[in-house]
Amino acid sequence: MRANREDELFGALAHRARRQMLDILLARPGASVNEVAAHFEFSRIAAMKHLGVLTRAGLVLSEKHGRSRKLYFNTVPIQEIHQRWTDRYGELFAGPMAALKTRLESGSAKGKTKRA
């Protein structure tokens, strides 16, 4: 994932209302702009601006149906970020944690044999 795309994604997720919009779309796939906007105290235009940010970040997909649009939460960008961070940084912790587990287990096994 490119750095610019990551910046867009994290920027889109930085606003609480946009995260709430994603929760709404997760619960109601295919909701309209009006249905999403009804959950907020700000205007429909403001909701559309937030949805635009989410769309540019790739988090919201829309399908045009006549005069209305159906909105869907696209989880792929979040999955890509998750994989990037868990794969790369998980390796940093997995090795030392496995070594610690081995040491602790072998230490407790030695302690049991000394007492017996």
The first five atom37 places (N, CA, C, CB, O) and aatype in JSON, in Angstrom:
{
  "aatype": [12, 1, 0, 2, 1, 6, 3, 6, 10, 13, 7, 0, 10, 0, 8, 1, 0, 1, 1, 5, 12, 10, 3, 9, 10, 10, 0, 1, 14, 7, 0, 15, 19, 2, 6, 19, 0, 0, 8, 13, 6, 13, 15, 1, 9, 0, 0, 12, 11, 8, 10, 7, 19, 10, 16, 1, 0, 7, 10, 19, 10, 15, 6, 11, 8, 7, 1, 15, 1, 11, 10, 18, 13, 2, 16, 19, 14, 9, 5, 6, 9, 8, 5, 1, 17, 16, 3, 1, 18, 7, 6, 10, 13, 0, 7, 14, 12, 0, 0, 10, 11, 16, 1, 10, 6, 15, 7, 15, 0, 11, 7, 11, 16, 11, 1, 0],
  "atom_mask": [
    [1, 1, 1, 1, 1],
    [1, 1, 1, 1, 1],
    [1, 1, 1, 1, 1],
    [1, 1, 1, 1, 1],
    [1, 1, 1, 1, 1],
    [1, 1, 1, 1, 1],
    [1, 1, 1, 1, 1],
    [1, 1, 1, 1, 1],
    [1, 1, 1, 1, 1],
    [1, 1, 1, 1, 1],
    [1, 1, 1, 0, 1],
    [1, 1, 1, 1, 1],
    [1, 1, 1, 1, 1],
    [1, 1, 1, 1, 1],
    [1, 1, 1, 1, 1],
    [1, 1, 1, 1, 1],
    [1, 1, 1, 1, 1],
    [1, 1, 1, 1, 1],
    [1, 1, 1, 1, 1],
    [1, 1, 1, 1, 1],
    [1, 1, 1, 1, 1],
    [1, 1, 1, 1, 1],
    [1, 1, 1, 1, 1],
    [1, 1, 1, 1, 1],
    [1, 1, 1, 1, 1],
    [1, 1, 1, 1, 1],
    [1, 1, 1, 1, 1],
    [1, 1, 1, 1, 1],
    [1, 1, 1, 1, 1],
    [1, 1, 1, 0, 1],
    [1, 1, 1, 1, 1],
    [1, 1, 1, 1, 1],
    [1, 1, 1, 1, 1],
    [1, 1, 1, 1, 1],
    [1, 1, 1, 1, 1],
    [1, 1, 1, 1, 1],
    [1, 1, 1, 1, 1],
    [1, 1, 1, 1, 1],
    [1, 1, 1, 1, 1],
    [1, 1, 1, 1, 1],
    [1, 1, 1, 1, 1],
    [1, 1, 1, 1, 1],
    [1, 1, 1, 1, 1],
    [1, 1, 1, 1, 1],
    [1, 1, 1, 1, 1],
    [1, 1, 1, 1, 1],
    [1, 1, 1, 1, 1],
    [1, 1, 1, 1, 1],
    [1, 1, 1, 1, 1],
    [1, 1, 1, 1, 1],
    [1, 1, 1, 1, 1],
    [1, 1, 1, 0, 1],
    [1, 1, 1, 1, 1],
    [1, 1, 1, 1, 1],
    [1, 1, 1, 1, 1],
    [1, 1, 1, 1, 1],
    [1, 1, 1, 1, 1],
    [1, 1, 1, 0, 1],
    [1, 1, 1, 1, 1],
    [1, 1, 1, 1, 1],
    [1, 1, 1, 1, 1],
    [1, 1, 1, 1, 1],
    [1, 1, 1, 1, 1],
    [1, 1, 1, 1, 1],
    [1, 1, 1, 1, 1],
    [1, 1, 1, 0, 1],
    [1, 1, 1, 1, 1],
    [1, 1, 1, 1, 1],
    [1, 1, 1, 1, 1],
    [1, 1, 1, 1, 1],
    [1, 1, 1, 1, 1],
    [1, 1, 1, 1, 1],
    [1, 1, 1, 1, 1],
    [1, 1, 1, 1, 1],
    [1, 1, 1, 1, 1],
    [1, 1, 1, 1, 1],
    [1, 1, 1, 1, 1],
    [1, 1, 1, 1, 1],
    [1, 1, 1, 1, 1],
    [1, 1, 1, 1, 1],
    [1, 1, 1, 1, 1],
    [1, 1, 1, 1, 1],
    [1, 1, 1, 1, 1],
    [1, 1, 1, 1, 1],
    [1, 1, 1, 1, 1],
    [1, 1, 1, 1, 1],
    [1, 1, 1, 1, 1],
    [1, 1, 1, 1, 1],
    [1, 1, 1, 1, 1],
    [1, 1, 1, 0, 1],
    [1, 1, 1, 1, 1],
    [1, 1, 1, 1, 1],
    [1, 1, 1, 1, 1],
    [1, 1, 1, 1, 1],
    [1, 1, 1, 0, 1],
    [1, 1, 1, 1, 1],
    [1, 1, 1, 1, 1],
    [1, 1, 1, 1, 1],
    [1, 1, 1, 1, 1],
    [1, 1, 1, 1, 1],
    [1, 1, 1, 1, 1],
    [1, 1, 1, 1, 1],
    [1, 1, 1, 1, 1],
    [1, 1, 1, 1, 1],
    [1, 1, 1, 1, 1],
    [1, 1, 1, 1, 1],
    [1, 1, 1, 0, 1],
    [1, 1, 1, 1, 1],
    [1, 1, 1, 1, 1],
    [1, 1, 1, 1, 1],
    [1, 1, 1, 0, 1],
    [1, 1, 1, 1, 1],
    [1, 1, 1, 1, 1],
    [1, 1, 1, 1, 1],
    [1, 1, 1, 1, 1],
    [1, 1, 1, 1, 1]
  ],
  "atom_positions": [
    [[0.85, -1.18, 0.0], [0.0, 0.0, 0.0], [0.9, 1.24, 0.0], [-0.97, 0.0, 1.23], [1.82, 1.34, 0.81]],
    [[0.63, 2.16, -0.89], [1.43, 3.38, -1.01], [1.22, 4.29, 0.19], [1.07, 4.13, -2.3], [0.17, 4.27, 0.83]],
    [[2.26, 5.09, 0.5], [2.21, 6.0, 1.65], [1.06, 6.99, 1.51], [3.54, 6.75, 1.79], [0.36, 7.26, 2.49]],
    [[0.85, 7.55, 0.31], [-0.25, 8.51, 0.12], [-1.6, 7.87, 0.41], [-0.23, 9.07, -1.31], [-2.48, 8.49, 1.0]],
    [[-1.75, 6.63, -0.01], [-3.02, 5.93, 0.22], [-3.2, 5.67, 1.71], [-3.06, 4.61, -0.57], [-4.31, 5.79, 2.24]],
    [[-2.13, 5.31, 2.4], [-2.2, 5.11, 3.84], [-2.58, 6.41, 4.54], [-0.85, 4.59, 4.39], [-3.41, 6.41, 5.46]],
    [[-1.99, 7.52, 4.12], [-2.31, 8.81, 4.72], [-3.79, 9.14, 4.53], [-1.44, 9.92, 4.11], [-4.45, 9.61, 5.45]],
    [[-4.3, 8.89, 3.32], [-5.73, 9.12, 3.06], [-6.6, 8.25, 3.94], [-6.05, 8.86, 1.58], [-7.6, 8.7, 4.49]],
    [[-6.21, 6.99, 4.08], [-6.98, 6.05, 4.87], [-7.0, 6.46, 6.34], [-6.41, 4.64, 4.72], [-8.06, 6.54, 6.96]],
    [[-5.82, 6.73, 6.9], [-5.76, 7.14, 8.31], [-6.45, 8.48, 8.53], [-4.31, 7.21, 8.78], [-7.08, 8.69, 9.56]],
    [[-6.33, 9.39, 7.56], [-7.04, 10.67, 7.66], [-8.54, 10.48, 7.66], [0.0, 0.0, 0.0], [-9.25, 11.15, 8.42]],
    [[-9.03, 9.58, 6.83], [-10.46, 9.32, 6.77], [-10.95, 8.7, 8.08], [-10.78, 8.39, 5.59], [-12.04, 9.02, 8.54]],
    [[-10.15, 7.84, 8.66], [-10.55, 7.18, 9.91], [-10.37, 8.06, 11.14], [-9.77, 5.91, 10.07], [-10.84, 7.72, 12.23]],
    [[-9.68, 9.18, 10.97], [-9.39, 10.04, 12.11], [-10.63, 10.74, 12.68], [-8.38, 11.07, 11.72], [-10.63, 11.13, 13.85]],
    [[-11.65, 10.9, 11.88], [-12.85, 11.63, 12.33], [-13.9, 10.66, 12.85], [-13.44, 12.48, 11.17], [-14.26, 9.69, 12.18]],
    [[-14.38, 10.93, 14.05], [-15.36, 10.04, 14.71], [-16.61, 9.84, 13.87], [-15.74, 10.6, 16.06], [-17.11, 8.72, 13.79]],
    [[-17.12, 10.89, 13.26], [-18.35, 10.76, 12.46], [-18.14, 9.82, 11.28], [-18.82, 12.14, 11.96], [-19.05, 9.07, 10.92]],
    [[-16.97, 9.86, 10.68], [-16.7, 8.97, 9.55], [-16.61, 7.52, 10.01], [-15.4, 9.38, 8.83], [-17.07, 6.61, 9.32]],
    [[-16.02, 7.3, 11.18], [-15.99, 5.93, 11.72], [-17.41, 5.45, 12.01], [-15.12, 5.87, 13.0], [-17.74, 4.28, 11.79]],
    [[-18.25, 6.35, 12.52], [-19.65, 5.99, 12.77], [-20.37, 5.67, 11.47], [-20.37, 7.12, 13.51], [-21.2, 4.75, 11.42]],
    [[-20.08, 6.41, 10.42], [-20.68, 6.13, 9.11], [-20.3, 4.73, 8.64], [-20.24, 7.17, 8.08], [-21.14, 4.02, 8.08]],
    [[-19.06, 4.35, 8.85], [-18.64, 3.0, 8.46], [-19.38, 1.94, 9.28], [-17.12, 2.84, 8.64], [-19.75, 0.89, 8.75]],
    [[-19.59, 2.23, 10.56], [-20.37, 1.3, 11.39], [-21.79, 1.17, 10.86], [-20.39, 1.78, 12.86], [-22.35, 0.07, 10.84]],
    [[-22.38, 2.27, 10.44], [-23.74, 2.26, 9.89], [-23.78, 1.42, 8.62], [-24.24, 3.7, 9.6], [-24.67, 0.59, 8.43]],
    [[-22.79, 1.63, 7.74], [-22.76, 0.88, 6.48], [-22.44, -0.59, 6.7], [-21.74, 1.49, 5.54], [-22.87, -1.44, 5.91]],
    [[-21.7, -0.9, 7.73], [-21.45, -2.3, 8.06], [-22.75, -2.98, 8.5], [-20.37, -2.42, 9.16], [-23.02, -4.13, 8.14]],
    [[-23.53, -2.26, 9.28], [-24.8, -2.81, 9.77], [-25.9, -2.8, 8.71], [-25.26, -2.03, 10.98], [-26.78, -3.65, 8.71]],
    [[-25.82, -1.81, 7.79], [-26.86, -1.66, 6.76], [-26.24, -1.5, 5.38], [-27.76, -0.45, 7.08], [-26.27, -0.41, 4.82]],
    [[-25.69, -2.56, 4.83], [-25.11, -2.46, 3.48], [-26.16, -1.99, 2.48], [-24.52, -3.83, 3.02], [-27.3, -2.46, 2.5]],
    [[-25.78, -1.07, 1.62], [-26.71, -0.56, 0.61], [-27.54, 0.62, 1.08], [0.0, 0.0, 0.0], [-28.48, 1.03, 0.41]],
    [[-27.2, 1.17, 2.25], [-27.93, 2.34, 2.76], [-27.72, 3.52, 1.81], [-27.46, 2.71, 4.2], [-26.69, 3.62, 1.13]],
    [[-28.69, 4.41, 1.77], [-28.58, 5.61, 0.94], [-27.88, 6.72, 1.74], [-30.0, 6.08, 0.47], [-27.7, 6.6, 2.95]],
    [[-27.5, 7.77, 1.05], [-26.9, 8.93, 1.71], [-27.87, 9.48, 2.75], [-26.53, 10.03, 0.67], [-27.45, 9.81, 3.86]],
    [[-29.15, 9.58, 2.4], [-30.14, 10.1, 3.35], [-30.24, 9.23, 4.59], [-31.51, 10.2, 2.68], [-30.37, 9.74, 5.7]],
    [[-30.19, 7.91, 4.4], [-30.26, 7.01, 5.55], [-29.05, 7.18, 6.46], [-30.35, 5.55, 5.08], [-29.19, 7.15, 7.69]],
    [[-27.88, 7.35, 5.89], [-26.68, 7.57, 6.7], [-26.75, 8.93, 7.37], [-25.41, 7.46, 5.83], [-26.48, 9.04, 8.57]],
    [[-27.11, 9.96, 6.62], [-27.17, 11.32, 7.16], [-28.18, 11.46, 8.29], [-27.52, 12.3, 6.05], [-28.0, 12.3, 9.18]],
    [[-29.23, 10.65, 8.28], [-30.26, 10.73, 9.32], [-29.72, 10.42, 10.72], [-31.4, 9.78, 8.99], [-30.36, 10.77, 11.71]],
    [[-28.58, 9.78, 10.81], [-28.0, 9.42, 12.11], [-27.2, 10.57, 12.74], [-27.11, 8.22, 11.94], [-26.69, 10.43, 13.86]],
    [[-27.09, 11.68, 12.04], [-26.22, 12.77, 12.51], [-26.99, 14.08, 12.61], [-25.01, 12.95, 11.57], [-28.0, 14.28, 11.94]],
    [[-26.48, 14.96, 13.46], [-27.12, 16.27, 13.63], [-26.68, 17.26, 12.57], [-26.83, 16.81, 15.0], [-27.32, 18.3, 12.41]],
    [[-25.61, 16.99, 11.86], [-25.17, 17.92, 10.83], [-25.96, 17.69, 9.55], [-23.66, 17.77, 10.56], [-26.71, 16.72, 9.43]],
    [[-25.79, 18.6, 8.6], [-26.59, 18.59, 7.37], [-26.26, 17.42, 6.45], [-26.39, 19.89, 6.63], [-25.24, 16.75, 6.59]],
    [[-27.15, 17.2, 5.51], [-26.94, 16.17, 4.5], [-25.7, 16.49, 3.66], [-28.19, 16.05, 3.59], [-24.95, 15.59, 3.28]],
    [[-25.5, 17.77, 3.39], [-24.31, 18.2, 2.62], [-23.04, 17.85, 3.39], [-24.36, 19.73, 2.34], [-22.07, 17.38, 2.79]],
    [[-23.03, 18.09, 4.7], [-21.85, 17.74, 5.51], [-21.64, 16.22, 5.5], [-22.02, 18.24, 6.97], [-20.51, 15.76, 5.42]],
    [[-22.73, 15.46, 5.57], [-22.63, 14.0, 5.51], [-22.04, 13.57, 4.17], [-24.03, 13.33, 5.72], [-21.21, 12.67, 4.1]],
    [[-22.47, 14.23, 3.09], [-21.94, 13.91, 1.77], [-20.45, 14.2, 1.68], [-22.7, 14.69, 0.68], [-19.7, 13.46, 1.04]],
    [[-20.0, 15.28, 2.33], [-18.57, 15.6, 2.34], [-17.78, 14.52, 3.07], [-18.33, 16.97, 2.98], [-16.71, 14.11, 2.62]],
    [[-18.31, 14.08, 4.21], [-17.64, 13.01, 4.96], [-17.62, 11.72, 4.13], [-18.36, 12.76, 6.3], [-16.6, 11.02, 4.09]],
    [[-18.72, 11.42, 3.49], [-18.78, 10.22, 2.64], [-17.8, 10.33, 1.47], [-20.21, 9.99, 2.11], [-17.23, 9.33, 1.03]],
    [[-17.6, 11.54, 0.97], [-16.63, 11.76, -0.1], [-15.21, 11.45, 0.36], [0.0, 0.0, 0.0], [-14.43, 10.86, -0.39]],
    [[-14.88, 11.83, 1.58], [-13.56, 11.52, 2.14], [-13.39, 10.0, 2.25], [-13.37, 12.2, 3.53], [-12.35, 9.45, 1.9]],
    [[-14.44, 9.34, 2.74], [-14.39, 7.89, 2.88], [-14.28, 7.2, 1.51], [-15.63, 7.39, 3.62], [-13.6, 6.19, 1.37]],
    [[-14.96, 7.76, 0.53], [-14.92, 7.19, -0.83], [-13.54, 7.35, -1.44], [-15.98, 7.87, -1.73], [-13.0, 6.41, -2.03]],
    [[-12.95, 8.54, -1.3], [-11.6, 8.76, -1.85], [-10.56, 7.86, -1.19], [-11.2, 10.23, -1.67], [-9.58, 7.47, -1.81]],
    [[-10.79, 7.52, 0.08], [-9.88, 6.63, 0.79], [-10.13, 5.16, 0.43], [-10.01, 6.83, 2.3], [-9.39, 4.28, 0.86]],
    [[-11.19, 4.91, -0.35], [-11.51, 3.56, -0.76], [-12.33, 2.77, 0.25], [0.0, 0.0, 0.0], [-12.54, 1.57, 0.08]],
    [[-12.79, 3.44, 1.3], [-13.55, 2.75, 2.35], [-15.03, 2.63, 2.05], [-13.37, 3.47, 3.65], [-15.71, 1.77, 2.62]],
    [[-15.54, 3.47, 1.17], [-16.95, 3.41, 0.8], [-17.05, 3.25, -0.71], [-17.72, 4.69, 1.27], [-16.4, 3.97, -1.47]],
    [[-17.86, 2.31, -1.12], [-18.17, 2.09, -2.53], [-19.62, 2.47, -2.73], [-17.89, 0.61, -2.98], [-20.46, 2.2, -1.87]],
    [[-19.92, 3.09, -3.87], [-21.31, 3.45, -4.12], [-21.75, 2.95, -5.49], [-21.5, 4.96, -4.03], [-20.97, 2.91, -6.45]],
    [[-23.01, 2.56, -5.54], [-23.62, 2.13, -6.79], [-24.79, 3.04, -7.06], [-24.07, 0.62, -6.74], [-25.62, 3.29, -6.18]],
    [[-24.86, 3.53, -8.26], [-25.97, 4.39, -8.63], [-27.16, 3.53, -9.07], [-25.56, 5.37, -9.76], [-27.02, 2.64, -9.91]],
    [[-28.31, 3.81, -8.49], [-29.57, 3.13, -8.81], [-30.6, 4.21, -9.09], [-30.04, 2.16, -7.65], [-31.23, 4.74, -8.17]],
    [[-30.76, 4.53, -10.36], [-31.67, 5.61, -10.72], [-31.16, 6.93, -10.18], [0.0, 0.0, 0.0], [-30.05, 7.35, -10.5]],
    [[-31.97, 7.57, -9.35], [-31.56, 8.86, -8.77], [-30.91, 8.72, -7.41], [-32.76, 9.78, -8.66], [-30.5, 9.71, -6.81]],
    [[-30.81, 7.51, -6.92], [-30.21, 7.32, -5.59], [-28.93, 6.51, -5.69], [-31.2, 6.63, -4.64], [-28.62, 5.91, -6.73]],
    [[-28.2, 6.51, -4.61], [-26.96, 5.75, -4.53], [-27.04, 4.8, -3.35], [-25.73, 6.68, -4.39], [-27.55, 5.15, -2.28]],
    [[-26.54, 3.59, -3.56], [-26.42, 2.63, -2.47], [-24.96, 2.61, -2.05], [-26.91, 1.2, -2.9], [-24.06, 2.53, -2.89]],
    [[-24.74, 2.69, -0.75], [-23.39, 2.79, -0.2], [-23.02, 1.49, 0.5], [-23.28, 3.97, 0.77], [-23.84, 0.85, 1.14]],
    [[-21.74, 1.13, 0.36], [-21.23, -0.1, 0.95], [-19.87, 0.16, 1.58], [-21.12, -1.23, -0.12], [-19.07, 0.93, 1.06]],
    [[-19.63, -0.47, 2.71], [-18.35, -0.38, 3.41], [-17.39, -1.36, 2.74], [-18.5, -0.7, 4.95], [-17.66, -2.56, 2.68]],
    [[-16.28, -0.85, 2.23], [-15.25, -1.67, 1.62], [-14.16, -1.91, 2.67], [-14.66, -0.99, 0.33], [-13.42, -0.98, 3.02]],
    [[-14.06, -3.11, 3.17], [-13.11, -3.42, 4.24], [-11.7, -3.73, 3.74], [-13.62, -4.59, 5.03], [-10.78, -3.87, 4.55]],
    [[-11.51, -3.82, 2.44], [-10.21, -4.2, 1.88], [-9.08, -3.27, 2.33], [-10.29, -4.22, 0.36], [-8.04, -3.77, 2.75]],
    [[-9.23, -1.94, 2.27], [-8.12, -1.09, 2.71], [-7.73, -1.31, 4.17], [-8.48, 0.37, 2.5], [-6.55, -1.26, 4.52]],
    [[-8.71, -1.55, 5.02], [-8.4, -1.8, 6.43], [-7.68, -3.13, 6.58], [-9.69, -1.78, 7.29], [-6.75, -3.25, 7.38]],
    [[-8.1, -4.12, 5.82], [-7.43, -5.42, 5.86], [-5.98, -5.29, 5.38], [-8.18, -6.45, 4.98], [-5.08, -5.92, 5.95]],
    [[-5.74, -4.49, 4.35], [-4.37, -4.28, 3.86], [-3.5, -3.64, 4.94], [-4.38, -3.41, 2.6], [-2.35, -4.05, 5.14]],
    [[-4.04, -2.63, 5.62], [-3.29, -1.98, 6.7], [-3.02, -2.98, 7.82], [-4.06, -0.75, 7.24], [-1.92, -3.04, 8.35]],
    [[-4.02, -3.75, 8.17], [-3.88, -4.74, 9.23], [-2.77, -5.73, 8.88], [-5.21, -5.49, 9.47], [-1.9, -6.02, 9.7]],
    [[-2.8, -6.24, 7.67], [-1.77, -7.2, 7.25], [-0.39, -6.57, 7.25], [-2.09, -7.75, 5.86], [0.58, -7.19, 7.69]],
    [[-0.31, -5.34, 6.77], [0.99, -4.66, 6.72], [1.58, -4.55, 8.11], [0.86, -3.26, 6.09], [2.75, -4.88, 8.32]],
    [[0.79, -4.1, 9.06], [1.3, -3.87, 10.4], [1.47, -5.18, 11.17], [0.37, -2.94, 11.16], [2.46, -5.33, 11.89]],
    [[0.56, -6.1, 11.04], [0.71, -7.35, 11.8], [1.8, -8.23, 11.22], [-0.61, -8.12, 11.83], [2.53, -8.87, 11.97]],
    [[1.94, -8.27, 9.9], [2.99, -9.09, 9.3], [4.37, -8.53, 9.62], [2.8, -9.17, 7.77], [5.26, -9.25, 10.07]],
    [[4.54, -7.24, 9.38], [5.87, -6.63, 9.56], [6.26, -6.54, 11.03], [5.89, -5.24, 8.94], [7.37, -6.94, 11.4]],
    [[5.38, -6.03, 11.84], [5.73, -5.79, 13.23], [5.46, -6.99, 14.11], [4.98, -4.6, 13.76], [6.03, -7.11, 15.2]],
    [[4.6, -7.89, 13.66], [4.36, -9.1, 14.42], [5.61, -9.97, 14.49], [0.0, 0.0, 0.0], [5.84, -10.64, 15.5]],
    [[6.4, -9.94, 13.43], [7.65, -10.71, 13.41], [8.62, -10.22, 14.48], [8.31, -10.64, 12.03], [9.37, -11.01, 15.05]],
    [[8.61, -8.92, 14.75], [9.5, -8.36, 15.76], [9.2, -8.91, 17.14], [9.39, -6.85, 15.77], [10.1, -9.06, 17.97]],
    [[7.92, -9.21, 17.39], [7.52, -9.68, 18.71], [7.42, -11.2, 18.79], [6.22, -9.08, 19.08], [7.61, -11.77, 19.87]],
    [[7.14, -11.84, 17.69], [6.92, -13.29, 17.7], [8.17, -14.05, 18.12], [6.46, -13.76, 16.34], [8.1, -14.95, 18.95]],
    [[9.31, -13.7, 17.55], [10.56, -14.39, 17.87], [10.93, -14.27, 19.34], [0.0, 0.0, 0.0], [11.12, -15.28, 20.01]],
    [[11.05, -13.05, 19.86], [11.4, -12.91, 21.28], [10.36, -13.52, 22.23], [11.57, -11.44, 21.62], [10.72, -14.05, 23.27]],
    [[9.08, -13.44, 21.87], [8.05, -14.02, 22.73], [8.15, -15.55, 22.73], [6.64, -13.58, 22.27], [7.98, -16.18, 23.78]],
    [[8.43, -16.14, 21.58], [8.6, -17.59, 21.52], [9.82, -18.02, 22.34], [8.76, -18.06, 20.04], [9.78, -19.03, 23.03]],
    [[10.9, -17.24, 22.26], [12.11, -17.56, 23.03], [11.83, -17.44, 24.53], [13.27, -16.63, 22.63], [12.29, -18.27, 25.32]],
    [[11.09, -16.41, 24.93], [10.73, -16.23, 26.34], [9.86, -17.4, 26.82], [9.99, -14.9, 26.54], [10.08, -17.92, 27.91]],
    [[8.9, -17.79, 26.01], [8.03, -18.93, 26.36], [8.86, -20.19, 26.56], [6.96, -19.16, 25.26], [8.67, -20.92, 27.53]],
    [[9.79, -20.42, 25.64], [10.65, -21.61, 25.74], [11.48, -21.57, 27.01], [11.57, -21.71, 24.51], [11.59, -22.57, 27.72]],
    [[12.07, -20.39, 27.31], [12.88, -20.26, 28.52], [12.04, -20.49, 29.77], [13.53, -18.88, 28.58], [12.47, -21.19, 30.69]],
    [[10.86, -19.9, 29.8], [10.0, -20.06, 30.98], [9.56, -21.5, 31.16], [8.77, -19.16, 30.86], [9.55, -22.02, 32.27]],
    [[9.2, -22.14, 30.07], [8.77, -23.54, 30.15], [9.92, -24.45, 30.56], [8.18, -24.0, 28.82], [9.74, -25.37, 31.36]],
    [[11.09, -24.21, 30.01], [12.24, -25.06, 30.37], [12.68, -24.77, 31.8], [13.41, -24.84, 29.39], [13.14, -25.67, 32.5]],
    [[12.54, -23.53, 32.23], [12.87, -23.17, 33.61], [11.93, -23.82, 34.59], [0.0, 0.0, 0.0], [12.36, -24.28, 35.64]],
    [[10.64, -23.86, 34.27], [9.68, -24.49, 35.18], [9.86, -25.99, 35.18], [8.24, -24.13, 34.78], [9.61, -26.64, 36.2]],
    [[10.28, -26.55, 34.04], [10.53, -27.99, 33.99], [11.75, -28.34, 34.84], [10.74, -28.46, 32.52], [11.74, -29.36, 35.52]],
    [[12.79, -27.49, 34.82], [14.0, -27.71, 35.64], [13.65, -27.6, 37.12], [15.11, -26.7, 35.27], [14.12, -28.38, 37.95]],
    [[12.81, -26.61, 37.42], [12.4, -26.42, 38.83], [11.65, -27.61, 39.35], [0.0, 0.0, 0.0], [11.77, -27.93, 40.53]],
    [[10.86, -28.28, 38.52], [10.09, -29.45, 38.95], [11.02, -30.64, 39.2], [9.02, -29.83, 37.87], [10.8, -31.43, 40.12]],
    [[12.06, -30.78, 38.39], [12.96, -31.92, 38.55], [13.83, -31.73, 39.78], [13.82, -32.11, 37.31], [14.21, -32.71, 40.41]],
    [[14.15, -30.5, 40.15], [14.99, -30.25, 41.33], [14.22, -30.59, 42.6], [15.45, -28.77, 41.37], [14.81, -31.09, 43.56]],
    [[12.93, -30.35, 42.63], [12.13, -30.6, 43.82], [11.85, -32.08, 44.02], [10.82, -29.83, 43.74], [11.68, -32.53, 45.16]],
    [[11.8, -32.82, 42.97], [11.39, -34.22, 43.06], [12.42, -35.11, 43.69], [11.06, -34.74, 41.73], [12.2, -36.31, 43.83]]
  ]
}
